[in-house]
Amino acid sequence: MDIFQSIIIAIVEGLTEFLPVSSTGHMIIAQNLLGVESTDYVKAFTFIIQFGAILSVVWLYWKRFFRLNHSPAPEDASTLRRLLHRYDFYWKLFIAFIPAAVLGLVFNDFIDEMLEKVWVVALMLVLGGVFMLFCDKIFNKGSEDTPLTEKRAFMVGLFQCISMIPGVSRSMATIVGGMAQKMTRKAAAEFSFFLAVPTMLGATVYKAYKLVKVGGVELITDNMTTLIVGNVVAFIVALLAIKFFINFVSKHGFMAFGWYRIVVGGAILIMLACGVDLQIM
């Protein structure tokens, strides 16, 4: 992978990570179009550059991300409950993170195998797109007064697990999960961004560890330039994408993203049916 290819893939990551269109699916497609061989390093690269996207969330929402709950805890609360009350935001993020962390470790090899199948990505893009045409009607507008309870956080975390199927979109799964818990589109989207931090950071660290474990230290040092460039580009592009998405989805909903997914996924399925070789090399 050269610098140009790393920049293009990082742009795709930054644009799509927080949009409900599947960043993994788009990076697989971009990798195919660029003719990038699917080596151990390239697979790790697509996860490691998520760190840049993670930083964009922290940068935009740092006042809300680094916060403690200063409201008084219930008088009859135990010492542990009082401590959790103070760190309420991080506790609920942790609860939402647990399902994906457990299932991700258990099914890691299966997920990696699915990432090699372009038809799975295309099919999930179409099916997810069809669903998004109707999700605004299925889930009525939530209330701004809906509290983020531990149960709601865990349910969003369960929805996030659906995104382990390539092409589903982590953003779409978690936002829909939030809306299913009576959260507004904006509140669900913002919690999806926050949840991306531990989830993507965990995936990044795990993939880097697996690469190092098989003797990939030299691979990382030899490709440090593409890693740095990829993270910087993903950070800058993700900043712009997040600002656009919050404004757009608050006003217009998800229908436009649904049609986009259907068009892209449908085009890929047609090409595959016509014998065009789009498989990862």
N, C-alpha and C positions, 0 to 999 in steps of 0.2 A: 504494500500500500504506500503510495507516494503522498506528498503534501496536498496536492490538488484533490485527490480522492478522499483524504481525511477531512478536508474542508467541506466538500459536498455532503458527505455522510453526516458530519456534525451539524450542518445547516438543516438537514432533514430531521435530525434528532431534536434540535432546538425548536423547530417549527411545529413538530407533531407530538412532542412528549406530553404537553398539557392540553392538547386538543383531542377530542373524542374520535380520532381517526386511526389510531394504532401506530405508534412510533416504531415499534419493532417491525411491523409489517412493511412500513415505508422504507426503513433502513435495509431490509432484506431485498426489496425491489430495487432500491438505489444501488446496492452492492451488485446485483445482477446486471443492471444497465451499465455500470462502470467497469464490469469485468473483473471485479476484485475476488480473488480466490478466498474461499472460506477456511482460512488457517486458524489454528488455536489463538494466534494473536489477534486476528481480525474479529473473531467471535468475542474475545475479551474487550477489544477496543470499543465495540458497540455498547457494552455495558459501562465501561470505565468513563466514557465521555458523558454519561448521565450525571456524573459528579458536577460538571459545569452547569447542567440544567438545575440540579439541586440548589446550587448556590444562588441561582436567579430567584428562587422562591424565598430563600433566607434574606436576600438583598432587598426584595420588594416589600416583604412583610416582617422585617426584623423587629419592629416595635411590638407586633402581635405574636411573633414566634418566640421571642425571649421575654416571657412574661410570667408572673406568678399571680395566683388568685389571692387578692388581699381582702376579699369579703369575709366576714366572720363565719366560721364553721358552726354547724349545729351544736347547741350546748351539750347535748347528750352524746356527741360523737366520741369515739374512742381515740386514743393517741394516734394509732395508725390512720384512721379516717381523717383526723385533723391534718396529718402530714400529707395525705393524698389530696385533701382539699386545697392545700396551698399549691401543690403541683398538679392541679386538676387537668390543665391543658395537656401536659406531657403524659399523664396517666392515661387519658383517653386516646391519645395517639398510640401509646403502647398497646392498649387493648385492641385497637383497630389493626395494628401491625401484626399481631400474633398469628391469625389464620394464614396469611400469606407466608410468614416466616416458616411455619411448621410444614405446610404443604409444599412450599418451594424447595425445602431441603429433601423431603420425601420423594418428590416427583421430578427432581432436577434433571436427571438423565432423560426421562421421558419428554420433558419440556424442550431440552436441547435437540432431541430427535425431531420433534414437531416443528422446530424452527427451520429445519431443512426442507420442509414441504411447502412450496409456494402455493399450491392449490388450497391448502388449509387456510393460509393467510387471505387469499382472494375470497374464498367462500365465507369466512368470518366477517370480512369487510362488507360483503353484500348483506348477509343476514343481520349484522349489527346496524347497517344502514337502514334496512327496512324497519327494524325496531325503532330507530331514532325518529322516523317519520311520524310515529304515533306516541312516543314516550311522553311528550308534553300533555297529551290528552289522557294517557293512562294514569299519569301521576299529576293530579291537580296541583295548582300552585300551593306551595307550602306557606307556612306562617313564619314571619321574622321572629316571632316569640317562641318558636319551637326550641326547647333546650337540647343541647347535645349531651344526652345521658350516656352512661357506660353501655347500656344495651344497644342504643342507636349506633354508637361508635363500633361496637363489635359486629353489628349487622353490616355496616359499611365495609368493614374488614372482610367479611364473608363474600360480599359482592366483588371485592377486589380480586379474590382468588379466581374468578371467572376469567380475568384478563391473562391468566397463565396460558390460555389458548392463544397462540399467535394470531393477530388480526382482530382480536376483540377490543383492545384498548383499555389500559388501566384507568385512564381518565374517564372514559365513558362508563365503565363498570362502577367506579366509586361515586361518580356524580349521580348516576341512576340509583345507586344504593342510598345515597343521601336523600334524594327526592322521594324514594320509597318510604323513608322515615319522616316524611312531612317537612323536610327542610326546603327552603327556597332554592332556586337554581343557583343564585349567587353564593349562598351559604354552602351549598353542597359542593360547588366548584372550588371554593376557597379551602374547605376541609380536604378535598381531594389533593390540592396543591400541598397542604401541610403534611398529609399522609405520605405523599411522594418522597419526602425527605428521608424518613427512616427506611421506607421500602426500597427505594432506589439506592440509598447508601449501603444497605445490607447486601443488595444484589451486586453492587460494584465491588465491595470488599470481598465477597465470596468468590466472584469470578477472578479477581486479581490473585486471591489466595490459591485457587485451583491452577491458575497459570504458573505461579511461582512453584507450586508443588511438583509440577511436571518439568521443572527446570527452565521456567520461563523468565527468570531474572534477567538473563542476557537479552531475551526478546524485548523486555520492557526497556532496558537501558539503551538498546540499539534503536528503539523506535520512540524514544522519549520526545523527540520533536513533534511527531504526529500526535502523540497523546496530549501534549501541552496545547498545541494549536487546536486540536479537536475540542478540548474542554473550554478554551477561551471562546471559540466560535459558538459552541452550544450555549454557553452562558449568555452571550450578547443576544443571540437570536431568540432564546427562550424568554428573555426579559420582554422583548417586543411582542412575542406570541401571547404571553400571559395577559398583558395589558389589553391587547386586542380581544382576546377570548372573553374576558370578564365583561367588557362593555357589550360585545356582540350577543353573547348568550343571554344576558340579562334583559335585552330588548327584544331579541328575535327567536330565542329558543334554539332547538337542535335540528330543525328540518333541513337547513342548508347543508349541515355536516352529514346528514343521512343520505341526501342525494349525491354528495361528493363520494361517500364510501361506496354507494351502489355503482356509480360510474367507473371508479377506479377498479373495484373488485370485479365488476362485470367485464371490463376490458381485458383484465388479466386472464379470466376464465375463458374468454373467447380466444385469446392468443394461445393458451394452452390447448384448447380443443382443436385449433388449427395446426398444431404440431410445433409451435414456436418453443424452443428450448429456453425456459426461464429458471431452470433448477440451479441451486447454489452449486458452484463448481467445487 
